[in-house]
């Protein structure tokens, strides 16, 4: 995932209109819906250890902590993670976190102490509680990923064989309009949309355009996942929501091969 402390302002992001409403929709509705569609019985959620990829300021994390056995939140941005680290969610007994990107090396690095800062100790390092997880999720992260190969390889390495990865992403509306692209450029006209999934994003000033079921699912298949699927989920009140139309969303998933 691309990251830049200069680009992200965690405090400002946390207070954007719509941020917490969007987190509630994704955490309490869209993620459970997608996992059920992927074949995981909701009655078993409390038995599953979950990896949250690109946790941001931690607005989705409390919903995950209430639903699953444990949550380990990964976030590369120091500014974003600083908000999560000082929030009450960070003190929950079933929540841990690391300031770390997802790359092809991440699986091996989970056996070593990773930066896990607190407000009082910015250099604290802890070994994550486990090296592999039953489930990995990311919400509205894929359109920021700079290079898909290392990213998906890293997620694969952090899943148990047979584990499920779910990504919630923006899609075009029913008329074919890319509201995500429109709202991105309204907020930051200097940003650059990229429609080529084979392209590597050079910096955080670039973002990827909206996905379809087919295009998001194709990323999972191309990068080693099996039993790939996708479904529409509830739209997201993103981009400083001020009464504008919610951005339509989809969930795609794939399974790490069992062997």
N, C-alpha and C positions, 0 to 999 in steps of 0.2 A: 504494500500500500504506500502510496506517496504520502509524505508527511512534511510539515514545515511549521515550526512554531510561529514564524512570521505570518503565515497565511491564516492559521486557525487562532481564533480568540475564544477560548473555552467559556469564559464568563459571559461574553456577549452571545455566543451560540445558545447557551443554556436558557437565556432569557428571551430569545426570539419568540414572537407570537407563533403558536402552533407547535413548538418543539415538544412540549410535554403532552399535548393532545395526540400528536403523531406517535410518540413513544407508547402511550396507552393503547392505541389501536394496534401497533405492531406487537407489543409485548403480551397483551392479554387476548388478542384475537388472531392476528395474522400468523404468528409463529405457531401457536397450537393448531390452527387450521391446516397449515402446510405440513406439519409433522404427522397429523392424522391422515392427510391425503397421501403422504409418503409411506403409510402403512404402520406407523407407531401407535399403539393403543394408548389413548390419553390416561388410562388407568395406571400405566407404567411410568408416567412422566416423573413421579417422585422417586423413582429408582435410578434415574439417569443423571450422569455427570455431563454438564454442558460447557462448551467453549464458546464465548461470545467474541467474535472477530470484529475488530473495529468498534469498540464499545463507546467511543466518543466520551461525552460528559456523564455517561451512566444513567441516562433517563429511562432506557429500556431495562436495565439490569435489575431493578427491584421486582419487576413482573416475572422475570426469569427466576430470581431467587425464591419467589413464592411458589413457583410451579415445579422446579426441578430439584434434585437432591443437592447439587452444588453448581456453582457458576464460577468459571475463571474468565475474567475479562481481559482482553488484549487490546491495547490502543497505542499507536506509535507516536501520537502528538503529545508532547509534554504539557501544553496548555490545556488540551482537552482532558487528559487524565488527571490533572491537578484538581479539576472540579469533581470528578468521580471520587478521588482519594479523600477529599474533605467532606463529602456527603455522608449521610448516615448509612447509606447502603454499603459503604466500604467496611463498616464495623460489623456487618452481619457475619455470623459464624460460618455460613456456607458460601461466602463470597471471597474470592481472592482476585488479584489483578497483577498485570505486568505491563510496563511501558516497553513495548517491543513490536517491531513490524513482523509481518508474516512473509517469510521467504523460504526457499528450498532448504535452508539450514535450520529452520525453526524447530523441527522435530528433535534434532540432536541437541539443540540448545536448551530444551526444556528439562534436561537433567542437570543443568548448571544454574547458579544463582542469577536471576534476572532482576533488573531494576524494578522496584516496587515502592515508589516513594510515598511518604506520608507528609502532611503539612509540617511536621516537626523534624523529619529526617528525609531530605530530598535524595539522599544517596542510598537509602535502604535497599538491600538486595535479598531476594528469597528464591529458593527453588520452588517452582510451581508444584502444587500438591499431587499432580499425576502427569504422566507423559502422554497419555492418550485418553480420548473422551468418547462417550457414546454418541453425542450429538454436537455438531458445530452449527452456529447460525451467524448470519450477518444481516443487518438491516440498513439498506440504502448505502452500502459500501462499495459494491461492485463498480459503480460508475466513477469512483475515485481511484480504482486500482491502476497503478502505473504499468505493471507488466503481469499479464495473467499466468504465464507459465510458472514462475517461482511462487506466485500467490497460491494457486491451486495445489501445487506440489506441497507447499507448506501445510495447507489445511489437510490434505490427504495424510501426511505424516503424523498429524495430531489426532487422527481418528482411529479408533479400534477397527480391526477388520469387520466389515459389515456396518460400520457407523455411518450416520446420515449427516449430510451437509445441506442446509437450507439457506437460500439467499432471497431476501425481499428486495425487489427493485421496482423502479418506475417503468411504466409502459405508456404507449401512446393511447389517447382516448379513442372512443369508438368511431370518431370521424377522422382518425389518422393524425391528429395533432400531437406534437410533442410538447406538452405543457411544462415538463421538466426543463427542457431547453429554453423555452420562453421565459420561465420564471428565473432560471439561473442568470440569463442575460439581462433581465430587468434589474436584478439585484446588483450584478457586477458586469457591466457591458464589456469590460476588457477580457472576460473569460473566453476560452476557445472550445467550442464543441467538437468532439471527435467521434466519427461514426464507424471507423475501421477498428474492429476488435483485435486485429493483428498488430495494430500500432502500439508502441510504448509511449505513455504519456510523459513528456519531458519534465513537468512540474505541476504543482497544485493549481496553476492557473488554467489547466485543461480539465475537461470532464467528458464523460462518454454519454452519448445520446441514449434515448429511451429504448428499452428492449421489448421484444415479443416473446411469446412462449418458446418459439422455435430458436431464436437467436440466443436466449439465455440458457436454454437447455443444451444447445450446441456447445457452449463453453464448458459445461460439465462433462459432456461426452468426450470432447477433444482432449480434456485434461485428466482423463483416467477414471471418471466416475461411471458407475453402471446403475441400472434401474432408474434412469433419469425421467423426471416428469415436471409438470408445471401447472399452476392453476391461478386464476384471478383471485385477488384478495382485496380487502377494503382499501380504498384510496387514502392518500396521505396528505395531511394539511401542512405541506412543507413550504419552505422559502419565506419565512416571516408571514405566515398565513394571516390575511386580513379580511376574510370574507370571500376571497376568490375561490374558484372551483378547486376542489381537492384534486391532486394528481393521481390518476389511476395507477394501480400497482399490481404486480404479479409476484408469486413465490415459485421458485424453481428449486429442485432438490436432486441429489444424487447420492449413491451409496459407495463407500470404499469397498472394492472387491474383497470377498471373504478370504481369498487366498491369492 
